Amino acid sequence: MNDSASATVAQRQAAGSVVAGWPALLVAALVVGGAVYSFSPRQPPAFPDTQVYPERLLVNGVDRAGERFVAVGEQGQILVADGAAGPWRSVAPAPQRGSTLTRVRFIDEQRVLAVGHDGWILLSEDRGDSWQEVAYSEGSDPLLGVSGLIGDRVFAYGAFGLMRVSQDRGRSWQPYELDIVTPETTEDEAAAPEEALDPYADPFAAFEAQAFSGQRHINGMTVAADGSLILVGERGLLLRSTDDGQSWTELPSVYDGSLFGALSLPSGTLIVFGMRGHAYRSDDLGQTWTESRLPGGESLFGGSVDDQGRALLVGAAGTLLRSGDDGRSFQQVAAPTRSGIVTIEPLASGGWLTGGEGGLVIKQPQAAAGDAS
């Protein structure tokens, strides 16, 4: 073979090699191109907002200032909305402890306090848009409620007589010991046999009846018409203070079971309520009490007062009661459900925003036989 023929054969072999190897070259080019694209800077895609399902949360407390609503519940959840119908958005406190929050309270138009397990206290100074931790003690007894502004102080209260006080609108908190003054007894009272205690009245109580009152769970507080403070709690605990909480006097017991809350009506009437459908009213600042008439015997966990001065009580099995006669009697005014209700906010529409096992639900009134409203 001459040199010309050899050159032609070599050229054809080289061309064939290039043609045969093009798939490999293409794959290599795609790999390089993909790597360059993967690591090149570019605008991230817009993700939709996280959907909040308020009806799926355990809600323990709701409060409002105008049209701003704040709700709190399990795992440190805080929900905020500018209207009872929502939309609701979740606001994470800093830091998020994940402890259950039990109550929330506006103490003025801007400041909101939330309290819960582990002695957790959160403060918002922008109507619930952001939150800061002002107290926390892991393993501490739970706080079960928080008062409004009383003079220049705010009280937080809870299990086994736990109390905290703030004198700077919730920014800092100090331990508070209940100073309970025991009323002097007459000779006849001292000689009288001690009244037998119903051992089944409060099956969840973990102490003897004669235990120091300050060790009982404190479940609720209200301000009476004369400015005195009323505390209610476990085993029928009833305390009254006439000096803005400096000292307390135990009021006559009306019930052996736990009382879960107290209301002060515009009329001056006090209402306390608790286990097994028991509620009592007083028109003499707690010196004497009369039991209210209620349908059924479901435990009552929360209450409120509507714009017409009527008392509202909520509880187990969807109980939602209203009184049109100053607390003397109550009627069921919304369709009952299997889910318990623990908190309620009256709405201008005539309905109610409720919170509990079924989350946040707007309830509408139904006809209530005998409701003098």
C-alpha positions as CSV (number, residue, x, y, z in Angstrom):
1,M,0.0,0.0,0.0
2,N,1.5,3.4,-1.0
3,D,1.7,6.4,1.3
4,S,-1.4,8.0,-0.2
5,A,-3.6,5.0,0.4
6,S,-2.3,4.6,4.0
7,A,-3.2,8.3,4.7
8,T,-6.7,7.8,3.4
9,V,-7.2,4.8,5.6
10,A,-6.0,6.6,8.7
11,Q,-8.2,9.6,8.0
12,R,-11.2,7.3,7.7
13,Q,-10.4,5.4,10.9
14,A,-10.0,8.7,12.8
15,A,-13.4,10.0,11.5
16,G,-15.0,6.7,12.4
17,S,-13.6,7.0,16.0
18,V,-15.1,10.5,16.4
19,V,-18.5,9.4,15.1
20,A,-18.5,6.3,17.2
21,G,-17.6,8.3,20.4
22,W,-20.1,11.1,20.1
23,P,-22.6,9.6,22.6
24,A,-20.0,9.6,25.3
25,L,-19.1,13.2,24.5
26,L,-22.8,14.2,24.7
27,V,-23.3,12.6,28.1
28,A,-20.2,14.3,29.4
29,A,-21.4,17.7,28.1
30,L,-24.8,17.1,29.7
31,V,-23.2,16.2,33.1
32,V,-21.0,19.3,33.0
33,G,-24.0,21.5,32.0
34,G,-26.2,20.0,34.7
35,A,-23.5,20.6,37.4
36,V,-23.1,24.2,36.3
37,Y,-26.9,24.8,36.4
38,S,-27.3,23.1,39.8
39,F,-24.7,25.3,41.6
40,S,-25.4,28.5,39.8
41,P,-27.2,31.2,41.9
42,R,-30.9,31.7,41.1
43,Q,-34.1,33.0,42.7
44,P,-35.7,30.3,45.0
45,P,-39.3,29.4,44.2
46,A,-42.1,31.0,46.2
47,F,-43.6,28.6,48.7
48,P,-47.2,28.9,49.8
49,D,-47.9,30.1,53.4
50,T,-48.1,27.3,56.0
51,Q,-51.8,26.5,56.4
52,V,-53.1,26.9,59.9
53,Y,-56.0,24.7,61.0
54,P,-57.4,26.2,64.1
55,E,-60.1,23.6,64.4
56,R,-57.5,20.9,64.8
57,L,-55.7,22.4,67.8
58,L,-56.5,22.0,71.5
59,V,-57.2,25.6,72.5
60,N,-57.2,26.5,76.1
61,G,-57.5,30.3,76.1
62,V,-58.9,33.1,73.9
63,D,-59.0,36.9,74.5
64,R,-59.6,39.9,72.3
65,A,-59.0,43.7,72.1
66,G,-61.3,45.2,69.6
67,E,-61.1,43.0,66.5
68,R,-57.7,41.5,67.4
69,F,-58.2,37.9,68.7
70,V,-55.4,35.8,70.3
71,A,-55.7,32.1,71.1
72,V,-53.3,29.8,72.9
73,G,-53.1,26.1,73.4
74,E,-51.1,22.8,73.1
75,Q,-47.4,22.7,72.4
76,G,-46.9,26.5,72.9
77,Q,-49.2,27.3,69.9
78,I,-50.3,30.9,69.5
79,L,-52.8,32.0,66.9
80,V,-53.7,35.6,65.9
81,A,-56.5,36.9,63.8
82,D,-58.2,40.3,63.0
83,G,-61.6,38.9,63.3
84,A,-63.2,35.8,64.8
85,A,-63.7,34.2,61.4
86,G,-60.0,34.5,60.6
87,P,-57.9,33.9,58.8
88,W,-55.8,32.7,61.7
89,R,-52.0,32.7,61.6
90,S,-49.5,31.1,63.8
91,V,-47.0,33.2,65.7
92,A,-44.0,31.4,67.3
93,P,-42.6,32.8,70.6
94,A,-38.9,33.2,71.1
95,P,-37.8,30.7,72.2
96,Q,-40.4,28.1,71.5
97,R,-40.4,25.8,74.5
98,G,-43.3,23.6,73.3
99,S,-45.0,23.7,76.7
100,T,-48.8,23.9,76.8
101,L,-50.2,27.4,77.2
102,T,-53.3,27.6,79.4
103,R,-54.6,31.2,79.3
104,V,-54.1,34.5,77.5
105,R,-55.1,38.0,78.6
106,F,-54.9,41.5,77.1
107,I,-53.9,43.8,80.0
108,D,-54.3,46.9,77.7
109,E,-54.8,47.6,74.0
110,Q,-51.2,46.6,73.1
111,R,-49.9,44.2,75.8
112,V,-50.9,40.6,75.9
113,L,-49.8,37.9,78.4
114,A,-49.9,34.2,78.0
115,V,-49.1,31.6,80.7
116,G,-48.7,27.9,80.8
117,H,-46.9,24.8,82.0
118,D,-43.3,25.0,83.4
119,G,-44.2,28.4,84.9
120,W,-44.0,29.8,81.3
121,I,-45.0,33.4,80.8
122,L,-44.9,35.2,77.5
123,L,-45.4,38.9,76.8
124,S,-46.4,40.6,73.6
125,E,-46.3,44.4,73.3
126,D,-47.7,44.6,69.8
127,R,-51.2,42.9,70.1
128,G,-49.8,39.4,69.6
129,D,-47.7,39.9,66.5
130,S,-44.5,39.0,68.4
131,W,-43.7,37.4,71.7
132,Q,-40.9,37.4,74.2
133,E,-40.3,35.0,77.1
134,V,-40.3,36.7,80.5
135,A,-40.4,33.7,82.8
136,Y,-39.7,29.9,82.5
137,S,-38.7,27.1,84.8
138,E,-38.6,23.7,83.4
139,G,-40.4,21.2,85.6
140,S,-42.2,24.0,87.5
141,D,-45.9,23.6,88.4
142,P,-48.2,24.9,85.7
143,L,-49.7,28.3,85.7
144,L,-53.4,28.1,85.0
145,G,-54.5,31.7,84.7
146,V,-53.5,35.4,84.6
147,S,-55.4,38.4,85.9
148,G,-55.9,41.7,84.1
149,L,-54.2,44.9,85.4
150,I,-55.0,45.4,89.0
151,G,-53.7,48.8,90.1
152,D,-50.1,48.6,88.9
153,R,-49.9,44.8,89.3
154,V,-50.7,41.7,87.4
155,F,-51.1,38.2,89.0
156,A,-50.4,34.8,87.5
157,Y,-51.7,31.8,89.4
158,G,-51.8,28.0,89.1
159,A,-51.2,24.6,90.6
160,F,-50.5,24.0,94.3
161,G,-51.0,27.7,95.2
162,L,-48.3,28.8,92.7
163,M,-48.5,32.6,92.2
164,R,-46.4,35.2,90.5
165,V,-46.7,39.0,90.5
166,S,-45.5,41.6,88.1
167,Q,-45.3,45.3,88.9
168,D,-44.2,46.5,85.5
169,R,-47.0,45.3,83.2
170,G,-45.7,41.8,82.7
171,R,-42.0,42.5,81.8
172,S,-40.6,40.9,85.0
173,W,-42.1,38.5,87.6
174,Q,-41.5,37.7,91.2
175,P,-42.7,34.9,93.5
176,Y,-45.8,35.7,95.5
177,E,-47.0,34.0,98.7
178,L,-50.6,34.0,99.6
179,D,-51.0,35.7,103.0
180,I,-54.3,34.1,104.2
181,V,-55.9,35.6,107.3
182,T,-58.0,33.1,109.3
183,P,-61.2,34.7,110.5
184,E,-61.7,34.6,114.3
185,T,-64.2,31.9,115.3
186,T,-66.8,32.4,118.0
187,E,-67.2,29.9,120.9
188,D,-70.2,28.4,119.3
189,E,-68.4,27.9,116.0
190,A,-65.4,26.3,117.7
191,A,-67.7,23.9,119.6
192,A,-69.7,22.9,116.6
193,P,-68.8,19.5,115.1
194,E,-66.7,19.6,111.9
195,E,-68.8,19.2,108.8
196,A,-68.2,15.9,107.0
197,L,-66.4,16.2,103.7
198,D,-67.8,14.5,100.6
199,P,-64.9,12.2,99.5
200,Y,-66.3,12.0,96.0
201,A,-66.8,15.8,95.4
202,D,-63.3,16.3,94.0
203,P,-61.7,13.0,92.8
204,F,-58.7,14.9,91.3
205,A,-57.7,16.6,94.5
206,A,-54.3,15.4,95.8
207,F,-54.5,16.7,99.4
208,E,-56.4,16.3,102.6
209,A,-59.3,18.7,103.3
210,Q,-57.6,20.4,106.2
211,A,-54.4,21.2,104.1
212,F,-53.2,24.8,104.0
213,S,-55.4,26.7,101.6
214,G,-52.4,28.2,99.8
215,Q,-51.4,24.7,98.5
216,R,-54.6,24.1,96.6
217,H,-54.8,24.7,92.9
218,I,-55.8,28.3,92.1
219,N,-58.1,28.2,89.0
220,G,-59.6,31.6,88.6
221,M,-59.7,35.3,89.7
222,T,-62.0,38.2,89.2
223,V,-62.5,41.7,90.5
224,A,-65.7,42.3,92.4
225,A,-67.9,45.5,92.1
226,D,-66.2,47.1,95.1
227,G,-62.7,46.5,93.7
228,S,-62.0,43.5,96.0
229,L,-60.3,40.4,94.5
230,I,-61.9,36.9,94.4
231,L,-59.8,33.8,94.0
232,V,-61.3,30.3,93.4
233,G,-59.7,26.9,93.3
234,E,-59.5,23.3,94.3
235,R,-61.8,21.8,96.9
236,G,-64.1,24.8,96.9
237,L,-61.4,27.3,97.7
238,L,-62.8,30.8,98.0
239,L,-60.6,33.7,98.9
240,R,-61.2,37.5,99.0
241,S,-58.8,40.4,99.2
242,T,-59.8,44.0,100.0
243,D,-56.2,45.4,99.8
244,D,-55.2,44.6,96.2
245,G,-53.8,41.2,97.1
246,Q,-51.7,42.1,100.1
247,S,-53.7,39.7,102.3
248,W,-56.6,37.3,101.8
249,T,-59.5,36.0,103.8
250,E,-61.1,32.6,103.2
251,L,-64.8,33.0,102.5
252,P,-67.4,30.5,103.7
253,S,-67.2,27.3,101.6
254,V,-70.2,26.5,99.4
255,Y,-69.0,23.3,97.6
256,D,-66.5,20.5,98.3
257,G,-65.5,20.1,94.7
258,S,-63.2,22.3,92.6
259,L,-64.2,25.7,91.4
260,F,-62.7,26.5,88.0
261,G,-63.7,30.1,87.5
262,A,-65.4,33.3,88.7
263,L,-67.3,36.1,87.0
264,S,-68.2,39.6,88.1
265,L,-71.4,40.9,86.5
266,P,-72.2,44.6,85.8
267,S,-75.0,44.2,88.4
268,G,-72.4,43.5,91.1
269,T,-73.4,39.8,91.3
270,L,-70.5,37.3,91.6
271,I,-70.7,33.9,90.0
272,V,-68.4,31.0,90.7
273,F,-68.6,27.7,88.9
274,G,-66.9,24.3,88.7
275,M,-67.2,20.5,88.7
276,R,-70.3,18.5,87.9
277,G,-72.4,21.5,86.8
278,H,-72.2,23.4,90.0
279,A,-72.5,27.2,89.9
280,Y,-73.3,29.7,92.7
281,R,-74.2,33.4,92.8
282,S,-73.6,36.1,95.5
283,D,-75.1,39.6,95.6
284,D,-73.2,40.5,98.8
285,L,-69.6,40.3,97.6
286,G,-69.2,36.7,98.5
287,Q,-70.5,36.6,102.1
288,T,-73.4,34.4,101.2
289,W,-74.1,32.2,98.1
290,T,-77.1,30.6,96.4
291,E,-76.8,27.7,94.0
292,S,-77.8,28.5,90.4
293,R,-80.2,26.3,88.5
294,L,-78.5,24.6,85.6
295,P,-79.6,21.9,83.1
296,G,-77.5,18.7,83.3
297,G,-74.4,18.1,85.4
298,E,-71.4,18.7,83.1
299,S,-68.4,20.3,84.6
300,L,-67.9,24.0,83.8
301,F,-64.4,25.1,82.8
302,G,-64.8,28.7,81.6
303,G,-67.0,31.7,81.4
304,S,-67.5,35.2,80.2
305,V,-69.9,38.2,80.3
306,D,-71.6,39.4,77.1
307,D,-72.3,43.0,76.0
308,Q,-75.7,42.8,77.7
309,G,-74.2,41.8,81.0
310,R,-75.4,38.2,80.8
311,A,-73.2,35.4,82.2
312,L,-72.0,32.7,79.9
313,L,-70.6,29.3,81.1
314,V,-68.9,26.6,79.0
315,G,-67.8,23.1,79.8
316,A,-67.7,19.4,79.0
317,A,-69.7,17.9,76.1
318,G,-70.2,21.1,74.3
319,T,-72.0,22.8,77.2
320,L,-72.7,26.5,76.5
321,L,-75.0,28.1,79.0
322,R,-76.4,31.6,79.3
323,S,-78.2,33.3,82.1
324,G,-80.8,36.1,81.5
325,D,-81.7,36.5,85.2
326,D,-78.5,37.6,86.8
327,G,-77.1,34.1,87.3
328,R,-80.1,32.6,89.1
329,S,-80.6,30.1,86.3
330,F,-78.9,29.1,83.1
331,Q,-80.0,27.5,79.8
332,Q,-78.2,25.7,77.0
333,V,-78.1,28.2,74.1
334,A,-76.0,26.4,71.5
335,A,-76.2,22.9,70.0
336,P,-74.2,20.6,72.3
337,T,-71.3,18.5,70.9
338,R,-69.1,15.8,72.1
339,S,-66.1,18.1,72.3
340,G,-65.5,20.0,75.5
341,I,-65.3,23.8,75.6
342,V,-63.0,25.6,78.0
343,T,-63.0,29.3,76.8
344,I,-65.5,31.6,75.2
345,E,-65.6,35.1,73.7
346,P,-68.9,36.8,72.9
347,L,-69.2,38.3,69.4
348,A,-71.1,41.4,68.2
349,S,-73.1,39.1,65.8
350,G,-74.7,37.4,68.8
351,G,-72.7,34.3,68.4
352,W,-69.6,33.2,70.4
353,L,-66.0,32.2,69.6
354,T,-65.2,29.1,71.6
355,G,-62.1,27.1,72.2
356,G,-61.5,23.6,73.5
357,E,-61.0,20.1,72.4
358,G,-62.4,20.9,69.0
359,G,-60.2,23.9,68.4
360,L,-61.6,27.3,67.6
361,V,-65.3,27.2,66.6
362,I,-67.8,30.0,66.1
363,K,-71.1,28.9,67.8
364,Q,-74.5,30.4,66.9
365,P,-77.4,30.7,69.3
366,Q,-80.3,28.4,69.2
367,A,-83.7,28.9,70.9
368,A,-83.5,28.3,74.6
369,A,-86.7,27.6,76.4
370,G,-87.1,29.8,79.4
371,D,-84.1,32.1,78.6
372,A,-85.1,35.4,80.0
373,S,-83.0,37.5,77.7
